[in-house]
Amino acid sequence: MNNSPTQFSTKLIHAGEPHPRINGAVTMPIFQSSTFEYAGEEGYDNVRYIRLNNTPNHLALHQKLAALENAEAALVTSSGMAAISTSLLTVLKNGDHLLAQDCLYGGTNTFITSDFAKFEITYDFIDAENPDEWKKKLKPNTKAIYCEAMTNPLLQVANLKAVVAFAKEHNLVSLIDNTFASPVNFRPAEHGFDLSLHSATKYLNGHTDIVAGAIIGKKELIEKITHSLNHLGGSLDPHAAFLLHRGMKTLSLRVHFQNESALKIAQYLEQHPKVAKVNYPGLQSNKSYSRAKELFNGNSGMLSFELRGNVSDAEKFMKRLSLPIIAPSLGGVETLITRPVTTSHAGMKKENRERLGITDTLIRLSVGIEATEDLIEDMERALGVS
Ligand SMILES: *Cc1c(COP(=O)(O)O)cnc(C)c1O
Protein backbone atom coordinates (compact mmCIF):
# COMPACT_ATOMS: atom_id res chain seq x y z
CA MET A 1 0.00 0.00 0.00
CA ASN A 2 1.68 3.26 -1.05
CA ASN A 3 -0.65 5.43 1.00
CA SER A 4 0.22 4.07 4.48
CA PRO A 5 -1.60 5.75 7.37
CA THR A 6 0.59 7.49 9.92
CA GLN A 7 -1.84 8.14 12.78
CA PHE A 8 -2.31 5.37 15.34
CA SER A 9 -6.12 5.23 15.28
CA THR A 10 -6.16 5.17 11.45
CA LYS A 11 -3.64 2.31 11.43
CA LEU A 12 -5.91 0.32 13.73
CA ILE A 13 -8.61 0.40 11.06
CA HIS A 14 -6.60 0.37 7.81
CA ALA A 15 -3.08 -1.04 8.28
CA GLY A 16 -2.65 -4.60 6.98
CA GLU A 17 -6.11 -4.79 5.40
CA PRO A 18 -6.10 -6.72 2.10
CA HIS A 19 -5.93 -4.72 -1.14
CA PRO A 20 -7.99 -5.28 -3.16
CA ARG A 21 -10.65 -6.21 -0.59
CA ILE A 22 -11.49 -9.91 -0.70
CA ASN A 23 -14.68 -10.11 -2.82
CA GLY A 24 -15.32 -6.54 -1.70
CA ALA A 25 -15.72 -7.57 1.95
CA VAL A 26 -15.27 -4.49 4.16
CA THR A 27 -14.29 -6.68 7.11
CA MET A 28 -11.57 -9.32 6.93
CA PRO A 29 -13.36 -12.68 6.44
CA ILE A 30 -12.39 -15.78 8.46
CA PHE A 31 -10.29 -18.23 6.45
CA GLN A 32 -11.34 -21.38 8.26
CA SER A 33 -9.28 -23.67 6.02
CA SER A 34 -6.41 -25.66 7.50
CA THR A 35 -4.62 -25.98 4.18
CA PHE A 36 -4.52 -24.10 0.87
CA GLU A 37 -4.11 -25.22 -2.72
CA TYR A 38 -0.45 -25.51 -3.72
CA ALA A 39 0.57 -22.53 -5.83
CA GLY A 40 4.26 -23.25 -6.41
CA GLU A 41 5.48 -22.13 -2.95
CA GLU A 42 9.09 -22.95 -2.19
CA GLY A 43 10.21 -24.31 1.17
CA TYR A 44 8.25 -25.71 4.10
CA ASP A 45 7.64 -22.35 5.82
CA ASN A 46 5.94 -20.97 2.72
CA VAL A 47 3.41 -23.77 2.29
CA ARG A 48 0.10 -22.30 3.36
CA TYR A 49 -1.20 -24.06 6.47
CA ILE A 50 -2.73 -22.71 9.69
CA ARG A 51 0.12 -23.93 11.93
CA LEU A 52 2.58 -21.99 9.77
CA ASN A 53 0.77 -18.75 10.70
CA ASN A 54 0.40 -17.66 7.10
CA THR A 55 -3.31 -17.62 6.26
CA PRO A 56 -4.76 -14.25 5.17
CA ASN A 57 -6.05 -13.78 8.77
CA HIS A 58 -2.52 -14.12 10.18
CA LEU A 59 -0.84 -11.98 7.53
CA ALA A 60 -3.25 -9.06 8.02
CA LEU A 61 -2.70 -9.12 11.79
CA HIS A 62 1.08 -9.28 11.40
CA GLN A 63 1.08 -6.13 9.27
CA LYS A 64 -1.33 -4.28 11.52
CA LEU A 65 0.60 -5.10 14.71
CA ALA A 66 3.96 -4.12 13.20
CA ALA A 67 2.46 -0.81 12.01
CA LEU A 68 1.00 -0.05 15.46
CA GLU A 69 4.37 -0.22 17.21
CA ASN A 70 6.33 1.24 14.27
CA ALA A 71 8.30 -1.99 14.13
CA GLU A 72 9.64 -4.02 11.20
CA ALA A 73 7.58 -7.19 11.67
CA ALA A 74 5.13 -9.06 13.89
CA LEU A 75 3.81 -12.54 14.58
CA VAL A 76 0.64 -13.71 16.33
CA THR A 77 0.62 -16.74 18.63
CA SER A 78 -1.91 -18.95 20.40
CA SER A 79 -1.39 -17.20 23.78
CA GLY A 80 0.77 -14.65 25.53
CA MET A 81 2.77 -17.50 27.06
CA ALA A 82 3.34 -19.00 23.57
CA ALA A 83 4.74 -15.60 22.50
CA ILE A 84 7.00 -15.42 25.58
CA SER A 85 8.22 -19.04 25.65
CA THR A 86 8.78 -19.27 21.88
CA SER A 87 10.69 -15.96 21.83
CA LEU A 88 12.92 -16.91 24.76
CA LEU A 89 13.61 -20.39 23.37
CA THR A 90 14.57 -18.84 20.03
CA VAL A 91 16.82 -16.11 21.39
CA LEU A 92 18.50 -18.46 23.93
CA LYS A 93 20.10 -21.86 23.41
CA ASN A 94 21.75 -24.34 25.75
CA GLY A 95 24.65 -22.77 27.62
CA ASP A 96 23.21 -19.22 27.38
CA HIS A 97 22.33 -16.91 30.26
CA LEU A 98 19.42 -14.45 30.69
CA LEU A 99 19.06 -11.34 32.85
CA ALA A 100 15.41 -10.90 33.83
CA GLN A 101 13.56 -8.31 35.89
CA ASP A 102 12.75 -9.62 39.37
CA CYS A 103 9.00 -8.96 39.36
CA LEU A 104 7.63 -10.80 36.31
CA TYR A 105 4.22 -12.11 35.28
CA GLY A 106 3.69 -15.40 37.16
CA GLY A 107 3.70 -17.64 34.07
CA THR A 108 6.91 -16.09 32.78
CA ASN A 109 8.54 -16.38 36.19
CA THR A 110 7.61 -20.08 36.43
CA PHE A 111 8.77 -20.77 32.86
CA ILE A 112 12.19 -19.29 33.65
CA THR A 113 12.59 -20.82 37.11
CA SER A 114 11.23 -24.30 36.38
CA ASP A 115 11.73 -25.00 32.66
CA PHE A 116 15.01 -23.27 31.74
CA ALA A 117 17.12 -25.93 33.48
CA LYS A 118 15.83 -28.59 31.04
CA PHE A 119 17.27 -26.52 28.18
CA GLU A 120 20.48 -25.83 30.13
CA ILE A 121 19.79 -22.11 30.08
CA THR A 122 20.72 -20.14 33.21
CA TYR A 123 19.35 -16.83 34.49
CA ASP A 124 19.72 -14.13 37.11
CA PHE A 125 17.00 -11.83 38.34
CA ILE A 126 17.83 -8.14 38.42
CA ASP A 127 16.47 -5.06 40.15
CA ALA A 128 15.35 -2.94 37.20
CA GLU A 129 16.31 0.24 39.10
CA ASN A 130 19.94 -0.67 39.56
CA PRO A 131 22.11 -0.89 36.38
CA ASP A 132 25.29 -1.31 38.47
CA GLU A 133 23.90 -4.61 39.71
CA TRP A 134 23.15 -5.72 36.10
CA LYS A 135 26.81 -5.33 35.24
CA LYS A 136 27.80 -7.50 38.21
CA LYS A 137 25.42 -10.23 37.07
CA LEU A 138 26.47 -10.04 33.42
CA LYS A 139 28.34 -13.16 32.21
CA PRO A 140 30.30 -13.93 29.04
CA ASN A 141 27.37 -16.15 27.97
CA THR A 142 24.61 -13.59 28.72
CA LYS A 143 22.57 -13.25 25.53
CA ALA A 144 19.41 -11.37 26.45
CA ILE A 145 17.74 -9.01 28.93
CA TYR A 146 14.02 -9.27 29.72
CA CYS A 147 11.68 -6.78 31.42
CA GLU A 148 8.05 -5.65 31.58
CA ALA A 149 6.69 -2.20 30.69
CA MET A 150 4.81 -1.95 33.99
CA THR A 151 5.08 -4.47 36.79
CA ASN A 152 2.15 -6.51 38.03
CA PRO A 153 0.53 -5.71 40.44
CA LEU A 154 2.48 -2.68 41.72
CA LEU A 155 2.59 -0.84 38.37
CA GLN A 156 6.23 0.15 38.71
CA VAL A 157 7.97 1.40 35.58
CA ALA A 158 11.51 0.07 35.21
CA ASN A 159 14.41 2.14 33.92
CA LEU A 160 13.53 1.12 30.34
CA LYS A 161 15.98 3.51 28.67
CA ALA A 162 18.82 2.04 30.71
CA VAL A 163 17.72 -1.50 29.75
CA VAL A 164 18.01 -0.65 26.04
CA ALA A 165 21.36 1.13 26.51
CA PHE A 166 22.72 -1.81 28.53
CA ALA A 167 21.55 -4.31 25.89
CA LYS A 168 23.23 -2.31 23.11
CA GLU A 169 26.46 -1.89 25.06
CA HIS A 170 26.75 -5.61 25.80
CA ASN A 171 25.27 -6.95 22.57
CA LEU A 172 22.20 -8.52 24.22
CA VAL A 173 18.77 -9.05 22.70
CA SER A 174 16.34 -6.79 24.59
CA LEU A 175 12.82 -8.14 25.20
CA ILE A 176 9.93 -6.35 26.89
CA ASP A 177 6.49 -7.63 27.85
CA ASN A 178 4.35 -4.69 26.72
CA THR A 179 0.97 -6.20 27.69
CA PHE A 180 0.08 -3.72 30.44
CA ALA A 181 1.02 -0.60 28.49
CA SER A 182 -0.47 -1.73 25.13
CA PRO A 183 0.77 -0.12 21.89
CA VAL A 184 -1.43 2.92 22.66
CA ASN A 185 0.71 3.90 25.63
CA PHE A 186 4.14 2.52 24.72
CA ARG A 187 5.83 1.41 21.49
CA PRO A 188 9.07 -0.40 22.44
CA ALA A 189 10.65 -0.38 18.95
CA GLU A 190 10.67 3.44 19.01
CA HIS A 191 12.93 3.23 22.07
CA GLY A 192 15.27 0.61 20.63
CA PHE A 193 13.88 -2.62 22.09
CA ASP A 194 14.45 -5.65 19.83
CA LEU A 195 11.25 -7.50 20.74
CA SER A 196 7.93 -6.48 22.27
CA LEU A 197 5.73 -9.29 23.59
CA HIS A 198 2.01 -9.21 24.31
CA SER A 199 -0.66 -11.26 25.88
CA ALA A 200 -3.18 -10.18 23.20
CA THR A 201 -5.75 -11.77 25.52
CA LYS A 202 -5.67 -8.46 27.41
CA TYR A 203 -5.80 -4.93 25.93
CA LEU A 204 -5.16 -5.84 22.27
CA ASN A 205 -8.29 -7.97 22.05
CA GLY A 206 -10.02 -6.22 24.92
CA HIS A 207 -13.20 -8.27 25.08
CA THR A 208 -12.29 -11.13 27.43
CA ASP A 209 -13.31 -13.75 24.85
CA ILE A 210 -10.07 -15.25 23.47
CA VAL A 211 -6.52 -16.15 24.47
CA ALA A 212 -3.84 -14.94 22.03
CA GLY A 213 -0.34 -13.52 21.90
CA ALA A 214 1.84 -11.27 19.76
CA ILE A 215 5.56 -10.74 19.13
CA ILE A 216 6.54 -7.45 17.50
CA GLY A 217 10.02 -6.26 16.54
CA LYS A 218 13.09 -6.75 14.37
CA LYS A 219 12.41 -8.62 11.14
CA GLU A 220 15.41 -10.90 11.44
CA LEU A 221 14.38 -12.05 14.93
CA ILE A 222 10.70 -12.42 14.00
CA GLU A 223 11.74 -14.70 11.12
CA LYS A 224 13.75 -16.92 13.46
CA ILE A 225 10.90 -17.02 15.99
CA THR A 226 8.46 -17.91 13.18
CA HIS A 227 10.56 -21.01 12.39
CA SER A 228 10.51 -22.04 16.06
CA LEU A 229 6.79 -21.41 16.31
CA ASN A 230 6.22 -23.56 13.22
CA HIS A 231 7.92 -26.44 15.09
CA LEU A 232 6.61 -25.78 18.59
CA GLY A 233 3.09 -25.31 17.24
CA GLY A 234 1.76 -22.32 19.22
CA SER A 235 -0.02 -20.78 16.24
CA LEU A 236 -3.26 -18.82 16.40
CA ASP A 237 -6.53 -20.34 15.18
CA PRO A 238 -8.18 -18.24 12.39
CA HIS A 239 -11.38 -17.84 14.40
CA ALA A 240 -9.42 -16.33 17.31
CA ALA A 241 -7.43 -14.27 14.77
CA PHE A 242 -10.70 -12.84 13.47
CA LEU A 243 -11.86 -11.90 16.99
CA LEU A 244 -8.49 -10.32 17.80
CA HIS A 245 -8.61 -8.36 14.53
CA ARG A 246 -12.12 -7.13 15.35
CA GLY A 247 -11.28 -6.30 18.97
CA MET A 248 -8.14 -4.36 18.04
CA LYS A 249 -10.02 -1.84 15.92
CA THR A 250 -11.33 -0.13 19.07
CA LEU A 251 -8.02 -0.37 20.99
CA SER A 252 -7.35 3.36 20.88
CA LEU A 253 -10.86 4.33 22.02
CA ARG A 254 -10.83 1.77 24.81
CA VAL A 255 -7.36 2.42 26.18
CA HIS A 256 -7.61 6.22 26.08
CA PHE A 257 -10.85 5.96 28.05
CA GLN A 258 -9.31 3.43 30.46
CA ASN A 259 -6.24 5.68 30.98
CA GLU A 260 -8.53 8.55 32.00
CA SER A 261 -10.92 6.47 34.06
CA ALA A 262 -8.17 4.69 36.03
CA LEU A 263 -6.54 8.04 36.81
CA LYS A 264 -9.81 9.44 38.19
CA ILE A 265 -10.39 6.27 40.24
CA ALA A 266 -6.80 6.34 41.55
CA GLN A 267 -7.26 10.00 42.57
CA TYR A 268 -10.56 9.19 44.25
CA LEU A 269 -9.06 6.27 46.19
CA GLU A 270 -5.95 8.23 47.18
CA GLN A 271 -7.97 10.87 49.03
CA HIS A 272 -10.26 8.34 50.77
CA PRO A 273 -9.61 7.98 54.53
CA LYS A 274 -10.15 4.21 54.40
CA VAL A 275 -7.48 3.71 51.72
CA ALA A 276 -3.89 3.28 52.93
CA LYS A 277 -2.01 3.29 49.62
CA VAL A 278 -2.66 3.53 45.86
CA ASN A 279 -0.23 2.32 43.16
CA TYR A 280 -0.76 4.11 39.84
CA PRO A 281 2.03 5.79 37.84
CA GLY A 282 -0.33 8.60 36.80
CA LEU A 283 -0.49 9.87 40.40
CA GLN A 284 2.00 12.61 41.19
CA SER A 285 2.75 10.85 44.49
CA ASN A 286 3.93 7.73 42.62
CA LYS A 287 7.65 7.09 42.35
CA SER A 288 7.34 6.12 38.65
CA TYR A 289 5.37 9.32 37.83
CA SER A 290 8.01 11.28 35.92
CA ARG A 291 9.46 8.26 34.17
CA ALA A 292 6.00 7.12 33.03
CA LYS A 293 5.24 10.66 31.86
CA GLU A 294 8.38 10.71 29.77
CA LEU A 295 7.91 7.25 28.21
CA PHE A 296 4.16 6.60 28.05
CA ASN A 297 1.17 8.28 26.43
CA GLY A 298 -0.98 7.16 29.35
CA ASN A 299 -0.78 4.81 32.30
CA SER A 300 -3.30 2.08 31.40
CA GLY A 301 -6.42 0.96 33.20
CA MET A 302 -4.47 -1.03 35.80
CA LEU A 303 -4.05 0.07 39.41
CA SER A 304 -3.65 -1.52 42.81
CA PHE A 305 -4.37 -0.34 46.34
CA GLU A 306 -4.48 -1.31 50.00
CA LEU A 307 -7.33 -0.52 52.36
CA ARG A 308 -6.72 0.18 56.03
CA GLY A 309 -7.52 -3.08 57.80
CA ASN A 310 -6.92 -6.78 57.34
CA VAL A 311 -7.51 -9.43 54.67
CA SER A 312 -11.10 -9.92 55.75
CA ASP A 313 -11.79 -6.16 55.31
CA ALA A 314 -10.33 -6.35 51.80
CA GLU A 315 -12.44 -9.43 50.98
CA LYS A 316 -15.61 -7.82 52.33
CA PHE A 317 -14.98 -4.67 50.28
CA MET A 318 -14.54 -6.69 47.08
CA LYS A 319 -17.73 -8.67 47.70
CA ARG A 320 -19.75 -5.52 48.40
CA LEU A 321 -18.94 -4.06 44.98
CA SER A 322 -21.66 -4.63 42.43
CA LEU A 323 -19.94 -3.67 39.16
CA PRO A 324 -16.35 -5.02 39.28
CA ILE A 325 -16.29 -8.78 38.77
CA ILE A 326 -13.97 -10.78 41.02
CA ALA A 327 -11.87 -12.55 38.39
CA PRO A 328 -8.27 -12.81 37.24
CA SER A 329 -7.05 -11.41 33.89
CA LEU A 330 -7.25 -7.79 32.75
CA GLY A 331 -7.52 -5.32 29.92
CA GLY A 332 -11.11 -6.06 28.91
CA VAL A 333 -14.22 -3.89 28.70
CA GLU A 334 -15.53 -5.13 32.08
CA THR A 335 -13.91 -3.93 35.30
CA LEU A 336 -12.24 -6.87 37.07
CA ILE A 337 -10.94 -6.99 40.62
CA THR A 338 -8.61 -9.49 42.33
CA ARG A 339 -6.44 -9.96 45.35
CA PRO A 340 -3.13 -10.89 43.63
CA VAL A 341 -2.05 -13.08 46.55
CA THR A 342 -4.94 -15.45 45.75
CA THR A 343 -4.59 -15.30 41.94
CA SER A 344 -1.67 -14.01 39.86
CA HIS A 345 0.90 -14.27 42.69
CA ALA A 346 -0.44 -17.33 44.52
CA GLY A 347 2.50 -19.39 43.29
CA MET A 348 5.11 -17.01 44.76
CA LYS A 349 6.56 -17.57 48.25
CA LYS A 350 5.18 -15.16 50.88
CA GLU A 351 8.65 -13.85 51.78
CA ASN A 352 9.39 -13.08 48.10
CA ARG A 353 6.04 -11.33 47.71
CA GLU A 354 6.67 -9.24 50.80
CA ARG A 355 10.16 -8.32 49.69
CA LEU A 356 8.62 -6.91 46.50
CA GLY A 357 5.82 -5.15 48.40
CA ILE A 358 2.92 -7.43 47.42
CA THR A 359 0.98 -7.61 50.68
CA ASP A 360 -1.90 -9.98 51.51
CA THR A 361 -4.35 -7.07 51.57
CA LEU A 362 -3.34 -5.64 48.17
CA ILE A 363 -6.24 -5.33 45.71
CA ARG A 364 -5.74 -5.04 41.93
CA LEU A 365 -8.25 -3.36 39.67
CA SER A 366 -8.47 -3.61 35.87
CA VAL A 367 -10.68 -0.69 34.91
CA GLY A 368 -13.11 -1.44 32.07
CA ILE A 369 -15.14 0.97 29.98
CA GLU A 370 -18.13 1.45 32.29
CA ALA A 371 -18.90 5.08 33.26
CA THR A 372 -16.23 6.22 35.73
CA GLU A 373 -18.90 7.86 37.91
CA ASP A 374 -20.71 4.54 38.32
CA LEU A 375 -17.52 2.75 39.36
CA ILE A 376 -16.63 5.48 41.87
CA GLU A 377 -20.16 5.49 43.27
CA ASP A 378 -20.00 1.71 43.67
CA MET A 379 -16.69 2.01 45.56
CA GLU A 380 -18.00 4.86 47.70
CA ARG A 381 -20.89 2.62 48.76
CA ALA A 382 -18.66 -0.39 49.42
CA LEU A 383 -16.15 1.71 51.42
CA GLY A 384 -18.88 3.50 53.38
CA VAL A 385 -20.19 0.33 55.05
CA SER A 386 -18.09 -0.42 58.11
C1 LIG B 1 -1.71 -12.52 30.93
C2 LIG B 1 -0.30 -12.14 30.80
C3 LIG B 1 0.62 -13.00 30.16
C4 LIG B 1 0.23 -14.38 29.66
O1 LIG B 1 -0.66 -14.30 28.62
P1 LIG B 1 -1.70 -15.46 28.20
O2 LIG B 1 -2.41 -14.87 27.04
O3 LIG B 1 -2.57 -15.73 29.40
O4 LIG B 1 -0.88 -16.66 27.85
C5 LIG B 1 1.92 -12.55 30.02
N1 LIG B 1 2.32 -11.35 30.49
C6 LIG B 1 1.47 -10.51 31.11
C7 LIG B 1 1.98 -9.20 31.60
C8 LIG B 1 0.14 -10.87 31.29
O5 LIG B 1 -0.70 -10.04 31.92
The ligand as an SDF file (V2000), in Angstrom:
LIG
                    3D

 15 15  0  0  0  0  0  0  0  0999 V2000
   -1.7120  -12.5220   30.9330 C   0  0  0  0  0  0  0  0  0  0  0  0
   -0.3000  -12.1400   30.7970 C   0  0  0  0  0  0  0  0  0  0  0  0
    0.6190  -12.9960   30.1650 C   0  0  0  0  0  0  0  0  0  0  0  0
    0.2330  -14.3760   29.6580 C   0  0  0  0  0  0  0  0  0  0  0  0
   -0.6610  -14.2970   28.6190 O   0  0  0  0  0  0  0  0  0  0  0  0
   -1.7030  -15.4620   28.2000 P   0  0  0  0  0  0  0  0  0  0  0  0
   -2.4070  -14.8660   27.0380 O   0  0  0  0  0  0  0  0  0  0  0  0
   -2.5700  -15.7280   29.3960 O   0  0  0  0  0  0  0  0  0  0  0  0
   -0.8790  -16.6610   27.8530 O   0  0  0  0  0  0  0  0  0  0  0  0
    1.9220  -12.5520   30.0220 C   0  0  0  0  0  0  0  0  0  0  0  0
    2.3190  -11.3470   30.4910 N   0  0  0  0  0  0  0  0  0  0  0  0
    1.4740  -10.5140   31.1140 C   0  0  0  0  0  0  0  0  0  0  0  0
    1.9790   -9.2040   31.6040 C   0  0  0  0  0  0  0  0  0  0  0  0
    0.1400  -10.8730   31.2850 C   0  0  0  0  0  0  0  0  0  0  0  0
   -0.6950  -10.0380   31.9160 O   0  0  0  0  0  0  0  0  0  0  0  0
  1  2  1  0
  2  3  1  0
  2 14  2  0
  3  4  1  0
  3 10  2  0
  4  5  1  0
  5  6  1  0
  6  7  2  0
  6  8  1  0
  6  9  1  0
 10 11  1  0
 11 12  2  0
 12 13  1  0
 12 14  1  0
 14 15  1  0
M  END
$$$$
